[in-house]
């Protein structure tokens, strides 16, 4: 049995928002209210930036109605950031804020880089002898975190994309005369999980349904094969609908479309894969119209078509993070483990933060068909359970009424800090 640790909770959100990251926040708040060892429940605004600037809010002051509403509210209610703790002074400041507010439990929802940040904060606390329990909460639509079967956010994004593909296909079927190529670009930096998820749009009894071609970062791109693929589809169909992941790479491992700029973590800013494919069509297939759709931020904030399964699992991840910390766990991230039953079940586990921070889970090659542009039954069996059910979004005057935090500020006690 773990030694009791009495103090305050701090929870933060980091990286790109999702349709269900706030469900995890709701899970943390709801569960934290159940434990006598937890005195106050704080949130940091805009991830680690909020810690550095001591921008904390009192989450226990929020109404239960608001907390319930978070389950179906997209975005990141606390605000997020892509700031990287760069210097020792940053880490020292984080611990200084923790000590000033008696933070003994820290929960951080995010992806690989966020879990790396949480791990470093925890190790610094240990080095200084400060009692702190740190638990990561998985979050990324990319679905590329190791040690977990899938990540909260993924089910909702592929539900939205597959729905959108079916809608676009209805439009294209009306307009195409064997002369239309529609290219839809989706997110996915280093792994093709999101693009692969668009395969769910196909009806099993209609194998030629859109998307007709799916291009993934895991399969080296060939311009010649792409043109031949499109020609093959247009001979059979009135239109060719293509889905491409933004992280598409050539045979040398270079992105086919990337800006010169990088983010705070050194990642190339991607975008433009759809336009690159459009150019190939226009250059090589005279008389064929090529159109592009870039779903951008819309794909990760589409709570109106969110997956109920996804939202429930995100909430569960928040709850289990608190339970794990209370029983003495630290330096871990909550994982989702799929059961071996014929019917889909999920349990939670824990994995070391250091393991999460240094790995990227690729889409298994054996789940990609031999043609390299479609998914086989193994992937469909994996992904289908993750999009089941519809979230019960509250509507007001015909539009979603998403929850908003009151954000009651916690008094600052430290001098200002320049990040």
ABEGO torsion letter per residue (X at the ends): XBBBBBEBBBBBBBEBBBAAAAAAAAAAAAAAAABAABABBBBBBGEAAAAAAGBBBBAAABBAAAAAAAAABBEBAAEBBABBBABAAAAAAAAAAAAAAGBABBBBBEBAAAAAAAAAAAAAAAAAGBBBBBBBBBBBAAGABBGBABBBGAAAAAAAAAAAAAAAAAAAAAABBGABBBBBBBBGAABAAAAAAAAAABBAABAABOBABBBBAABBBBAAAAAAAAAAAAAABABBBBBBBAABBBAAGBBABBBABBBAAGBBBBEGAAAAAAAAAAAABBGBBBBBBBAEAAAAABAAABBAAAAAAAAAAAAAAAAAAAAGBBGBBBBBBBBABABBBBBBBBBBAAAAAABBBBBBAAABBAAGABBBAAAAAAAAAAABEBBBBBBBGGBBBBBBBAGBBBBBABBBBBX
